Amino acid sequence: MNLEQRSSGVLLHITSLPGPHGMGDFGPGAYHYVNWLVSAGQSVWQWLPTTPIGPCDSPYQSVSAFAGSPLMVALEPLVQSGWLPAPTLPEGGFEAARVDYARVVPWRLTQLRAAAKGFFEAATSVQRAEFSAWCEKHNDWLADYALFMALETAHAGLPWWEWAQPLRRREPAALQAASLEHAPEIAFWQFVQWCFDTQVAALKSYANARGVWLMGDLPIFVAHHSADCWARPDLYFLDQDFQPTVVAGVPPDGFAPSGQRWGNPLYRWERMAAEDFSWWTARLRRALEQTNLFRIDHFRGFASYYEIPAECPTAMQGRWVPAPGKALFAAIERALGKLPIVAEDLGLITPDVIELRDGCGFAGMKILQFAFGGDASHEFLPHNYGQHYVVYSGTHDNETARGWWQNAPPRERAYAGSYLAAGEHNIHWAMIRAASNSVANMAVFPMQDVLGLDASQRMNLPGSTVGNWAWRFAWSMVGNEPGRVLGLITAGSGRGPIELLHLDQAAAA
């Protein structure tokens, strides 16, 4: 994917796709969505992280930085392979408009366990060989992840630092005994990851063949309760009981008066540097197997990060600490080549962050909803952009465009109405058109904005822990008009096939 070419795309997480099994996945609905993107002239499909979800169903607090979410494994291919009987939905089926994780998660895991049983009982020799070869190829992260999940299951979800001391301290004899004792459970988690990889590779191939590039999302930090932390506790600021001594977050600002205390353990960067940042190289290599490019969340944390003492309940107390910056990305680039990265460079951005972003040649981000709080010199107004940016009407953390209009301060709403020549009925299209007509190389729009949905349809409300990450759309909400209008804007702004304009003119004639 060339980040220098003009392109346009849509932000829609996999879980938000329509489908019969309680949430979106890599099944038929994903292929149908690729076809819709093509028909609308789009060349980028951006996802949120596809790693397993964590507390509060968040994709940003995963038990693994390397594994794929079991919930995104489509069941249809497992049925077609003969490993899984056609699933029977629970009584009443699943809600179409939202993911009910409390019901969906156990039901899907039950289906995956049945499919694994079918595979290990009836797989052909060729299929077994493919599975074994894949496991061997990915053993550097898969072995720890699968054992971690088996032990988590055996401990009924208890965090790893509360396991028996030989296991939490990873004594070789204890690990070997656990591997033998839990071999069937380990094989299950390996099977699920193989299915995930097989399905995401097939979808990537299908999308790329049709001119659609997949854009992933890489959180900067890992969760405390994760296979990564358990496997390499020496790479994090943990005490002798494996508890964080300092944690991640951001200081107080206008949006969060007491700051945000995320709670992730912080990296011991000097130890990672001593290994030439091999953990990070492996992580980015894994990301590039699944997508064509990716956004790195909280990019400023690679220049300097906010360190909060673990005993502090808020982010009111903390300090900025230098991070490795260029040395990290130089090491990764030596191993992987030029990196197709979009830097999430929002928030408190200091000159060192800009220097790191530009020095590495990464694209930055512009958010149109942030543009109207000042005057014509505001950096988020389209006429002030440079080319090496990705412009969004909003992100998964923002209101929808219509929701923003409804809740914006009167002055901001008046300025936006004047600048965009828009009102509540068309603010979403006005933002999409302004972003598309800017010089920014890439423009991306949440699906909610393409559909003109209100604030009740947002994906995430930062700082809240209930009701997030659950939004889904249905094809009945789409119809013909959103794709047609998006295609016209995309073609007219030089981001998509000009034929979309000609076809519309022919139809009008």
RACOR-V119289 format. One record per pair of residues at least 6 apart in sequence whose ideal C-beta (glycine too) atoms are under 8 Angstrom apart, sorted by the first residue. I is the first residue (numbers start at 1). J is the second residue. If there is no record, write none. Layout:
{{I;J} {I;J}}
//
This chain:
{{1;44} {1;213} {1;215} {1;292} {1;293} {1;340} {3;293} {3;340} {3;342} {3;363} {3;388} {3;441} {3;442} {4;387} {4;388} {4;441} {5;441} {6;441} {6;442} {6;493} {6;494} {6;495} {7;43} {7;44} {7;213} {7;441} {7;442} {7;443} {7;495} {8;41} {8;42} {8;43} {8;44} {8;436} {8;442} {8;443} {8;444} {8;445} {8;486} {8;490} {8;493} {8;495} {8;496} {9;37} {9;42} {9;43} {9;44} {9;45} {9;46} {9;213} {9;215} {9;442} {9;443} {9;444} {9;445} {10;37} {10;40} {10;42} {10;44} {10;45} {10;46} {10;444} {10;445} {10;446} {10;447} {10;450} {11;46} {11;392} {11;395} {11;396} {11;444} {11;445} {11;446} {11;447} {12;33} {12;45} {12;46} {12;47} {12;446} {12;447} {12;473} {13;24} {13;47} {13;48} {13;59} {13;396} {13;459} {13;469} {14;24} {14;25} {14;26} {14;30} {14;47} {14;48} {14;50} {14;72} {15;23} {15;24} {15;25} {15;71} {15;72} {15;99} {15;469} {15;470} {15;472} {16;24} {16;447} {16;459} {16;471} {16;472} {16;473} {17;23} {17;24} {17;25} {17;29} {17;30} {17;33} {17;472} {17;473} {18;24} {18;29} {18;96} {18;472} {18;473} {18;474} {18;475} {19;25} {19;27} {19;28} {19;29} {20;89} {20;93} {20;94} {21;27} {21;75} {21;87} {21;89} {21;94} {21;104} {21;107} {21;108} {21;111} {22;94} {22;95} {22;99} {22;100} {22;103} {22;104} {22;107} {22;108} {23;71} {23;94} {23;99} {23;104} {23;108} {23;472} {24;30} {24;72} {24;472} {25;71} {25;72} {25;73} {25;74} {25;75} {26;72} {26;73} {26;74} {26;196} {26;199} {26;200} {26;202} {26;203} {27;74} {27;75} {27;76} {27;77} {28;74} {28;76} {30;74} {30;203} {31;203} {31;206} {32;475} {33;45} {34;45} {34;203} {34;206} {34;207} {34;210} {34;212} {35;210} {36;478} {36;483} {37;43} {37;45} {37;212} {38;210} {38;211} {38;212} {39;483} {39;487} {40;482} {40;483} {40;484} {40;486} {40;487} {40;490} {41;486} {41;487} {41;490} {41;491} {41;495} {41;496} {41;497} {41;500} {42;212} {42;486} {42;490} {42;496} {43;211} {43;212} {43;213} {43;495} {43;496} {44;212} {44;213} {44;215} {44;442} {44;444} {45;207} {45;212} {45;213} {45;214} {45;215} {46;215} {46;217} {46;295} {46;444} {47;214} {47;215} {47;216} {47;217} {47;291} {48;59} {48;217} {48;396} {48;459} {48;469} {49;59} {49;60} {49;62} {49;216} {49;217} {49;218} {49;219} {50;59} {50;68} {50;69} {50;72} {50;200} {50;216} {50;290} {51;59} {51;62} {51;64} {51;65} {51;66} {51;67} {51;68} {51;69} {51;219} {52;62} {52;63} {52;64} {52;67} {52;68} {52;69} {52;70} {52;71} {53;59} {53;61} {53;62} {53;69} {53;71} {53;101} {53;469} {54;60} {54;61} {54;62} {54;63} {54;223} {54;225} {55;61} {55;223} {56;465} {56;466} {56;468} {56;469} {57;99} {57;101} {57;468} {57;469} {57;470} {58;468} {58;469} {59;69} {59;217} {59;219} {59;469} {60;219} {60;297} {61;223} {61;264} {62;219} {62;222} {62;223} {62;226} {63;148} {63;149} {63;152} {63;223} {63;225} {63;226} {63;227} {64;141} {64;145} {64;148} {64;226} {64;227} {64;228} {65;219} {65;222} {65;226} {65;228} {65;283} {66;141} {66;142} {66;145} {66;227} {66;228} {66;282} {66;283} {66;286} {67;141} {67;142} {67;145} {67;193} {67;196} {67;227} {68;193} {68;196} {68;197} {68;200} {68;290} {69;196} {70;108} {70;109} {70;112} {70;192} {70;196} {71;104} {71;105} {71;108} {72;196} {72;199} {72;200} {73;108} {73;112} {73;192} {73;195} {73;196} {73;199} {74;199} {75;84} {75;87} {75;108} {75;111} {75;115} {77;195} {77;198} {77;199} {78;84} {78;111} {78;112} {78;115} {78;118} {78;195} {79;85} {79;86} {79;87} {81;119} {81;127} {82;118} {82;122} {83;115} {83;116} {83;118} {83;119} {83;122} {83;123} {84;111} {84;114} {84;115} {84;118} {85;114} {87;111} {90;103} {90;107} {94;100} {94;103} {94;104} {96;472} {96;474} {97;471} {97;472} {97;474} {98;470} {98;471} {98;472} {99;469} {99;470} {99;471} {99;472} {100;470} {101;470} {112;188} {112;192} {112;195} {113;188} {115;191} {115;195} {116;187} {116;188} {116;191} {116;192} {119;127} {119;131} {119;191} {120;187} {120;191} {123;131} {131;190} {131;191} {131;194} {134;194} {134;197} {134;198} {135;142} {135;190} {135;194} {138;193} {138;197} {140;282} {141;227} {141;282} {141;286} {142;190} {142;193} {144;227} {144;230} {144;231} {145;189} {145;193} {145;227} {146;186} {146;187} {146;189} {146;190} {146;193} {147;175} {147;178} {147;179} {147;182} {147;186} {148;160} {148;226} {148;227} {148;230} {148;231} {149;185} {149;186} {149;189} {149;227} {150;178} {150;182} {150;185} {150;186} {150;189} {151;160} {151;163} {151;167} {151;178} {151;182} {152;158} {152;160} {153;185} {154;182} {154;185} {155;162} {155;163} {159;224} {159;225} {160;167} {160;168} {160;225} {160;229} {160;230} {160;242} {161;168} {161;241} {161;242} {161;243} {162;168} {164;174} {166;173} {166;174} {167;174} {167;175} {167;178} {168;230} {168;242} {170;230} {170;231} {179;186} {197;289} {197;290} {200;290} {201;289} {201;290} {203;214} {204;214} {204;290} {204;291} {204;292} {207;213} {207;214} {208;214} {208;292} {213;292} {213;293} {214;290} {214;291} {214;292} {214;293} {215;291} {215;292} {215;293} {215;294} {215;295} {215;342} {215;444} {216;287} {216;290} {216;291} {216;293} {216;294} {216;295} {217;294} {217;295} {217;297} {218;283} {218;284} {218;287} {218;294} {218;295} {218;296} {218;297} {219;297} {219;298} {220;296} {220;297} {220;298} {220;299} {220;301} {220;302} {221;248} {221;262} {221;264} {221;265} {221;266} {221;267} {221;298} {221;301} {222;228} {222;229} {222;264} {222;265} {223;229} {223;264} {224;244} {224;263} {224;264} {224;265} {229;236} {229;238} {229;242} {229;265} {232;279} {233;242} {234;268} {234;271} {235;267} {235;268} {235;271} {235;272} {235;279} {236;244} {236;265} {236;266} {236;267} {236;268} {237;244} {237;245} {237;246} {237;265} {237;266} {237;267} {237;268} {238;244} {238;245} {238;265} {239;245} {243;310} {244;263} {244;265} {244;266} {244;310} {245;309} {245;310} {246;265} {246;266} {246;307} {246;308} {246;309} {246;310} {247;261} {247;262} {247;263} {247;264} {247;265} {247;266} {247;307} {247;308} {247;310} {248;262} {248;263} {248;264} {248;265} {248;266} {248;301} {248;305} {248;306} {248;307} {248;308} {249;259} {249;260} {249;261} {249;262} {249;263} {249;306} {249;308} {249;315} {249;318} {250;256} {250;259} {250;260} {250;262} {250;306} {250;315} {250;347} {250;348} {251;259} {251;306} {251;315} {251;318} {251;348} {252;258} {252;259} {252;315} {252;316} {253;259} {253;347} {253;348} {255;462} {256;315} {256;462} {256;463} {258;314} {258;315} {258;316} {259;314} {259;315} {259;316} {259;318} {260;315} {260;462} {260;463} {261;308} {261;312} {261;313} {261;314} {261;315} {266;305} {266;307} {269;323} {269;324} {269;328} {272;278} {272;279} {272;280} {272;324} {272;328} {273;324} {273;327} {273;328} {276;331} {277;324} {277;327} {277;328} {277;331} {277;332} {280;328} {280;331} {280;332} {281;331} {281;332} {281;335} {281;336} {284;332} {284;336} {284;339} {285;335} {285;336} {287;294} {288;294} {288;336} {288;340} {292;340} {293;340} {293;341} {293;342} {294;340} {294;341} {294;342} {295;341} {295;342} {295;343} {295;344} {295;365} {296;302} {296;341} {296;342} {296;343} {296;344} {296;362} {297;344} {298;344} {298;347} {299;343} {299;344} {299;345} {299;353} {299;356} {299;357} {299;362} {300;345} {300;347} {300;348} {300;349} {300;350} {300;353} {301;323} {302;323} {302;324} {302;325} {302;328} {302;329} {302;356} {303;322} {303;323} {303;325} {303;350} {303;352} {303;353} {303;355} {303;356} {304;320} {304;321} {304;322} {304;323} {304;350} {304;352} {304;353} {305;320} {305;321} {305;323} {306;315} {306;318} {306;319} {306;320} {306;321} {307;318} {307;319} {307;320} {307;321} {308;315} {308;317} {308;318} {309;317} {309;318} {312;318} {325;352} {325;356} {326;356} {326;359} {326;360} {329;339} {329;356} {329;360} {332;339} {333;339} {338;361} {339;360} {339;362} {341;360} {341;362} {341;363} {342;362} {342;363} {342;364} {342;365} {342;390} {342;442} {343;357} {343;360} {343;362} {343;363} {343;364} {343;365} {344;365} {345;353} {345;354} {345;357} {345;364} {345;365} {346;365} {346;367} {357;364} {358;388} {363;388} {363;389} {363;390} {363;441} {363;442} {364;388} {364;389} {364;390} {365;389} {365;390} {365;391} {365;392} {366;379} {366;380} {366;382} {366;385} {366;389} {366;390} {366;391} {366;392} {366;440} {367;380} {367;391} {367;392} {367;393} {367;394} {367;395} {367;398} {368;380} {368;382} {368;391} {368;392} {368;393} {368;394} {368;431} {368;434} {368;435} {369;393} {369;394} {369;398} {369;399} {369;401} {369;404} {369;431} {370;380} {371;378} {371;380} {371;381} {371;382} {371;416} {371;419} {372;378} {372;381} {372;408} {372;412} {372;413} {372;415} {372;416} {372;419} {373;409} {373;412} {376;383} {377;384} {378;384} {381;419} {382;391} {382;434} {382;435} {382;437} {382;438} {382;440} {383;438} {385;391} {385;438} {385;439} {385;440} {386;439} {386;440} {387;439} {387;440} {387;441} {388;441} {389;440} {389;441} {389;442} {390;440} {390;441} {390;442} {390;443} {390;444} {391;435} {391;438} {391;440} {391;442} {391;443} {391;444} {392;435} {392;443} {392;444} {392;445} {392;446} {393;401} {393;428} {393;431} {393;432} {393;435} {393;445} {393;446} {393;449} {394;400} {394;401} {394;404} {394;446} {394;449} {395;446} {396;446} {396;459} {396;460} {397;459} {397;460} {397;462} {398;404} {398;446} {398;458} {399;407} {399;455} {399;458} {400;428} {400;446} {400;448} {400;449} {400;453} {400;454} {400;455} {400;457} {400;458} {401;427} {401;428} {401;431} {401;448} {401;449} {401;452} {402;424} {402;427} {402;428} {402;449} {402;452} {402;453} {402;454} {402;455} {403;453} {403;454} {403;455} {403;456} {403;457} {403;458} {404;427} {404;455} {405;413} {405;416} {405;423} {405;424} {405;427} {406;424} {406;454} {406;455} {407;455} {408;416} {416;422} {416;427} {417;423} {419;434} {420;427} {420;430} {420;431} {420;434} {421;430} {422;429} {422;430} {422;431} {428;449} {428;450} {428;452} {429;452} {429;485} {429;489} {431;445} {431;449} {432;443} {432;445} {432;449} {432;450} {432;486} {432;489} {433;489} {433;493} {435;443} {435;445} {436;443} {436;489} {436;490} {436;492} {436;493} {436;495} {437;493} {443;493} {443;495} {445;486} {446;459} {447;473} {448;457} {448;458} {448;459} {448;471} {448;473} {450;482} {450;486} {451;473} {451;477} {451;478} {451;482} {452;482} {453;477} {457;471} {458;471} {459;468} {459;469} {459;471} {460;468} {460;469} {461;467} {461;468} {484;504} {487;496} {487;500} {487;504} {488;500} {488;501} {488;504} {490;496} {490;500} {491;497} {491;498} {491;499} {491;500} {491;501} {492;501}}
//
